[in-house]
Amino acid sequence: MKFKIFRFKKVNSTNNTAIRIIQNSNLNYGMVISEMQNNGRGQYGKKWISYKGNLFISFFYNLENFTVSVKQLTKINCLLVKKLLSLYCKNKIIFKKPNDLIIHKKKICGILQETLVKLNKKYLIVGIGINLIKNPNIRNYPTINLLDLTKKKISKSKIENEIKKIFEFKLSKFCN
C-alpha cells in the first residue's frame, strides 16, 4: 500500500480536500498535507484551530480489501498516530474517545474520521491535526504542543514522512 501525496500551501480542510480528490479521481490511497487550514473541522461539527507550523494531514483509503471493520480501523488509526508521537515524546499518551490523544491531561492531537461512498466503493478519510509548535487556548479543554513537551523543534517534513511510513506499513497488514 502506497499513499500518493497531495501537498498544499492552504486548504479549507484537509478532509474536504481528500473528499474532493476521491470524487474526482480513481485513486484508492492518498495523503493530503497542508501548511494551513482555513476551516479545519473537528468532531461533532466543532472547528479545529489551525496554527501555521502545526501538522494537518488527511489519509484516505478504499476499504474494499480491508479485513477489519471501520470501528476497528478507528482504534487502529489512533494507535498509529500514538506510535508516531511516541517516537518524539516519552510521556504517557492516552487515547480519549472518540478521537483525541492526551498527554499530561492536555490534548495534543485530534483525529476526525469520515466515510464516503463512491460508485459502491467505501472510503475512509482520516484527518489528523497535531499541535507541533503552538496549541490553542480552549476554555475548559487544556491543550499542549510537542515543542513545549520536548523542548526541541521537530522537523515537520520528518514527521510527515514518519506518519506516511507508519500508515503504509501497519495498514497493509489489515488488507487481503
N, C-alpha and C positions, 0 to 999 in steps of 0.2 A: 504494500500500500504506500503510495507516494502522494503527498498533498501538493498540488500546484499552488504557488504563492501569487497572490494579488496584493500589491503594495500601493498604498495611497498616502498622500500628504494629509488630506482631511476628508472625512465622510460624515454623514449624519449619524450613522450607526453601523458598526461592522456586521451586525446580524442582518440589518436591512440590505446591506451591500451583498452579503452572502446569498440572501434570498433572491436578489435580482440576478446574480450570476447563475444560480441554479436554474432560474426560469428562462434564461437566455442562452444556455449552453447545454452540452451533453456530458458535462464533467460529473464524475462520481465522487471526487475528493478535491477539496480546496481549502485554502487558508488565506483569510483576509486579514491584512495588517494595516493599521493606520497610525500615523503620528498623532492625529487629533480626531475627536468625535464631537460634533456639534450637539447631538441629541442622543447620547448613549442611553440605552434602556436597561432597567433592572427588573427584578421580579415584581409581579403584580402591578405593572404599569408605572413603577417608580422610575425616576431618572437616575442614570449612572453619571456621577460627576466626573468629568474627564479633564484632567490636568495634563498639559504638554509634558512629555518626559515619562509618563506612565505607560503601561502596556495595554493595548486594545487589540485583541485578536478574536476572530471567529473561525472555527473549523466547520466545514460541512462535509457530510458523507452520506452516501446512499446506504440504506440499511438492509438492502436486499440479501447480501451474503453473510450478515451477522448471525451468530448462533446464540446471542443473548438478547434479552428484551430491552426496550428503551429505558425501563425503570432500572435495570441492571447497569446499562450504559451511563445513566445519570451518576450513579455511585462511582463507576469506573473513571469517568471523566474528572470527577472531583479528586479522586485518588491520584490521577496522573498530574494534575496541577499541584497537588500537595507534594508529590515526588519532586517536581520542578523546584518548588520553593525550598524544600529540604536540602537541595544542593547548595543553596546560598545562605540558609539560615538554620542554625542548630536548635532554635527554640521549638517547643512543642507546638504543633499545628493542629488545630481542632476543626473538624468539619461540623458546621452548624446548618442543619436542614432549613430550607431546601437547597441553598446554593452558596453559602458563604464559607470562607476559610478565615479562621480567627487565630491570632497569636496574642498572648497576654490579655485575653478578653477584648481584643480590638480587631475589627475587620481589616484584612489586608487584601482580600480578593473576593470578587463576586463572579458567579457563573450563571449565565442565562441560556437555557436550552429551549429550543422550539423545534417543532416538526413541520414539514412541508410535504405535500404530495403533488408530484408532477408526473403525468402520464402513468398513473398507477404505481409509481415508484415513490417510496417514502424516504425522505432525507431528514437527518438530524443536524441542526445548526447549534453549535456550542460557542457562545460568546463568553470571552474571558477578559476581565478587567483586573489588573494587578497594580496596586499602588507601589510604584518603584521608588519615586523620589518625592512625592507630595501626596498627602491624604486630605480628603475633605473634612471639614468640621461639621459634623451632623449632630444635631441635638438629640440626646438620648440614645445615640449609637456611636460609641467610640471607634475610631479608625486609626490605622498606623501605616507606615510605609517601610519598604525594605531598607532604604538608606538609613533611616533612624534606627532600625533594628541592628544593622550590621556595621554601621559607621563606615561603609565602603560604597563607592559609586560602582554599580554593576552595569556592564555593557548591555544595552537594550538589544542589540543585534545578537549578542551571545545568548541571551535568554530566549529570543525568538527562535534561534537555531536549536537550542536545547529542547524547547517545548515541541517543536516540529519532530525532532528525533524521537522523543518520548511517545508522542501520539502515534507516529507511524509504526514504531516497533511494538508497542503494547497493544494497540487496537488490532493489528494484523493477527494477533493470537486469538481473536474472537470472531474471525471470518472463516468461511469454508474455503 
